[in-house]
């Protein structure tokens, strides 16, 4: 399996930006607690994305959007996205 690169992470994140903003500083619609992903560290991002992928994490009524976004992410994709977001 090919490892995700920084360029891949930027491409992957482009799908996230619609709700989270280009810099991770927008609160996603319907989320509970107003968590900004730009304030999350790499470990928190990894845990969150894996939780959404397995449907064991919920952050409000629109969590189904995150379930759909995360369901096809590989572990390498999640690691690359976490590093990308951690750099915000």
N, C-alpha and C positions, 0 to 999 in steps of 0.2 A: 504494500500500500504506500502511495506517495504521501510525503509529509506536506501539510499546508504551508505556504510561504507567506511572507508579509503582504505581497501583492494579492494573494488569494484572500487573506484576511480582510484587506480593504474592499475587495469585491464582495465578499460575504457580508461585510458590515453595511454595504450600500443598501441591503434589504432591511437592515435594522434602523437605518437613519430616518425612515419615514415616521416612525413613532418615537424614537429615542433622540433624534437630532443628529446632525453631522458630527457633533462633539460630545454626544452622550449626556447632554445637559437639559434634555426635555423629558418631562414626566410622561410616560406612555399613557394613552387614554385608558381610563378605567382601572388603572393600577391602584392598589391599596398602599398607603404609606408614603406615596410620592418619592419613591426611591429613584435617584438619578444613577444610571449605570456608570457615569463618569466618576462617581464617588466610591465605586466598588473596587476592591483590589482583585488581583488575578484569581486567587483562590475562590473568592465570592462569586466571580463571574462563572468560573468552571462549575462550581456547585450548583449555581442557579440554572445554567444551561442544561446540565445533566438532569436536574430535577424537572425542568420543563420537558426535556426529551422523554423522560420516563413517566411523565404526568403525575409525579409525586409532589410537585410544588405548585402552589396557587398564590397569585398576588392580585386577586380581584376578578371581576366579571369578564375581563377580556383575556384571561389566561389561555383560553383556547387558541388565541392568535399565536401566543408563544409556543404552545404545544405543536402547532402546525409548522412554525418556523424552525423549531429545534429538532423535530422528529427525524430528519435525514442528516443531521450533523454528525460527522464522525468524531471520535475522540481527538484526532489531530485538528479538525476544524475548530472544535471547542477550545483547544489549547491556543491555536493561532488567534482566534477571536478574543480570548481572554488577554493575551499579550497586547493585542492591538488596542483594546479598550483600556487596559491598565496604563497605557501611554498617554491617555487624555489628560 
